[in-house]
Structures are given as C-alpha cells and as structure tokens.
Amino acid sequence: MDCGYRVHHRSVWGYLLAKVIAPFANRSARAIVTRQFAYVMALPGLYEEAIARLVTDDHSSHFLDPAVSSITITRISVAEALSPNFG
C-alpha cells in the first residue's frame, strides 16, 4: 500500500491465495502458514528460482505449463502447518 492507499493487484491476489491455502479452523496454524507464505512472496523471484533449481536438479517433468493444464489448490492441514519443519 502506498501513501495514496493504492494496492497493487498482485498484493491482493497474494493475500487471497494465502487465505485459501491456510488452515481455517486453527488460528495459530493459519498465522504460521500466512507468515511463511508472506516470506516467500516478499522476495521477488525466490519461488521461480527454487522451481528452476528443482527442475535442473531433478530432471522430472511433473511441472506442467499452467497455460495448458488445470491446477488444484488445496488447503494446508493443521498438522502440516504446526509441524516443526514447516518453514
């Protein structure tokens, strides 16, 4: 948000995506997921670099072009969010 109270559409999309993937029932788990998601979103290019590194190291084809495939977004479970190594 800038001084004119304008918000970029990518910030709104990131906020909504964080709400979709975070657990609903447990507030502490939701806070952990949202915080970790914000860490990834705050560093431009971090996710793309990690995917590129995974593809070159793994040589797998399980990453499909989003333009030609459908995706399913699932909510992270409370047990996963509260696990010690979630971050």
C-alpha positions as CSV (number, residue, x, y, z in Angstrom):
1,M,0.0,0.0,0.0
2,D,1.4,3.4,-0.9
3,C,0.7,6.8,0.6
4,G,-2.3,7.2,-1.7
5,Y,-3.8,4.0,-0.2
6,R,-3.5,2.2,-3.5
7,V,-2.9,-1.5,-3.5
8,H,-1.3,-3.4,-6.4
9,H,-3.4,-6.3,-7.8
10,R,-0.5,-8.8,-7.2
11,S,-0.7,-7.9,-3.4
12,V,-4.4,-8.6,-3.4
13,W,-4.0,-11.9,-5.3
14,G,-1.2,-13.0,-2.9
15,Y,-3.4,-12.1,0.2
16,L,-6.4,-14.0,-1.2
17,L,-4.2,-17.0,-2.1
18,A,-2.7,-17.1,1.4
19,K,-6.3,-17.1,2.8
20,V,-7.2,-20.0,0.5
21,I,-4.3,-22.3,1.4
22,A,-4.1,-21.6,5.1
23,P,-6.0,-23.9,7.6
24,F,-9.3,-22.5,8.6
25,A,-10.1,-24.0,12.0
26,N,-6.9,-23.3,13.9
27,R,-5.8,-19.7,14.2
28,S,-2.2,-20.4,15.2
29,A,-1.8,-22.7,12.2
30,R,-3.4,-20.1,9.9
31,A,-1.0,-17.5,11.2
32,I,2.1,-19.8,10.6
33,V,1.0,-20.6,7.0
34,T,0.3,-16.9,6.2
35,R,3.6,-15.8,7.7
36,Q,5.6,-18.4,5.8
37,F,3.7,-17.6,2.6
38,A,4.4,-13.9,3.1
39,Y,8.2,-14.7,3.4
40,V,8.1,-16.4,0.0
41,M,6.0,-13.6,-1.6
42,A,8.2,-10.8,-0.2
43,L,11.3,-11.9,-2.0
44,P,10.8,-11.4,-5.8
45,G,11.9,-14.3,-7.9
46,L,12.5,-16.7,-4.9
47,Y,9.8,-19.1,-6.0
48,E,10.8,-19.1,-9.6
49,E,14.5,-19.7,-8.7
50,A,13.5,-22.6,-6.4
51,I,11.4,-24.2,-9.2
52,A,14.2,-23.7,-11.8
53,R,16.7,-25.3,-9.4
54,L,14.4,-28.2,-8.7
55,V,13.8,-28.9,-12.4
56,T,17.5,-28.8,-13.2
57,D,18.5,-31.0,-10.3
58,D,15.6,-33.5,-10.5
59,H,15.1,-33.6,-14.3
60,S,11.5,-34.5,-13.7
61,S,8.6,-33.4,-15.8
62,H,6.0,-33.1,-13.0
63,F,5.9,-29.3,-13.6
64,L,3.4,-28.5,-16.4
65,D,2.8,-25.3,-18.2
66,P,-0.1,-23.6,-16.4
67,A,-1.5,-22.4,-19.7
68,V,-2.2,-25.9,-20.9
69,S,-3.1,-27.7,-17.7
70,S,-5.5,-27.3,-14.8
71,I,-4.4,-26.9,-11.2
72,T,-6.0,-27.8,-7.9
73,I,-5.4,-25.6,-4.9
74,T,-5.7,-27.5,-1.6
75,R,-5.8,-26.1,1.9
76,I,-2.8,-26.9,4.1
77,S,-3.7,-29.2,7.0
78,V,-3.3,-28.1,10.6
79,A,-0.9,-30.9,11.3
80,E,1.4,-29.8,8.4
81,A,1.3,-26.2,9.5
82,L,2.1,-26.9,13.1
83,S,4.9,-29.4,12.2
84,P,8.4,-28.1,13.4
85,N,9.9,-28.1,9.9
86,F,7.1,-26.3,8.1
87,G,9.2,-23.2,7.5
